[in-house]
Structures are given as structure tokens and as C-alpha cells.
Amino acid sequence: MIGFYFAAQRHNVSESRFLCAIVITNEENDMAYSLPEIEKDALRLSPEDRARLAVRLLSSLEGAAESPEEIEKLWIAEAERRFQELRDGVVQGIPAQEVFGEFRNKRS
């Protein structure tokens, strides 16, 4: 049997960041995996397998799990809606260079 344990510790109160650890234990052989180990292993997967894993993980957080095909349809509909808003002038695009510049400034 596999057990999942989750622990969160407040890392920076002013920014409400949490340091999280997920440990998966396999009671048959007492193996334990930390979140960094799971991430490291997941990043070794092919892009297709990582996408499949991401869909499964995200669907586990939702109340009613949709199929990968349904999720893809929903994302396409969302992308089309956003593109139409951009075309209609409801929203304005932000140049990628500006977005990445802001991101770099926040990280430094």
C-alpha cells in the first residue's frame, strides 16, 4: 500500500510562501520520496509523459475530473476567448520583452 503525506511550513510570512514537502512511502519496502526527488524524476520524463502527468496531477485537484481530451478542448476554448478579447481591443497585449524584463527584475 502506498501512503501520501503532506507537510507545509511557512517560509516567509510577509510573502505567505510555504516550504512544502510531499513524501510518498511504499509500506512494502519502506521507500520514501521527497518532493525534490519526485520533481527530479518527473523532469527526466519525455515531454509527452510530463504533459500526461501534469494533466493527471491537475485533474486530481479538481472536483470533477475531466478527460485529457476535455481538458484540451477547454484550453483551446480559453485560448480562443483570450485571442478574441485581444482582437476586439478588450485587453491589451504586453510585449514579451517587457514581461521577461519584469520577471528578471523581481528575481534579482
Residue pairs with C-beta under 8 A, 6 or more apart in sequence:
1 27
1 28
2 24
2 25
2 26
2 27
3 24
3 25
3 27
4 22
4 23
4 24
5 22
5 23
5 24
5 25
6 20
6 21
6 22
7 20
7 21
7 23
8 18
8 19
8 20
8 21
9 18
9 19
9 20
10 16
10 17
10 18
10 19
11 17
11 18
11 19
20 35
21 34
21 35
22 34
22 35
22 38
23 32
23 33
23 34
23 35
24 32
24 33
24 38
25 31
25 32
25 33
33 41
42 50
42 53
43 50
45 53
52 68
55 68
55 71
58 71
59 65
59 66
59 71
66 74
82 91
85 91
86 92
86 93
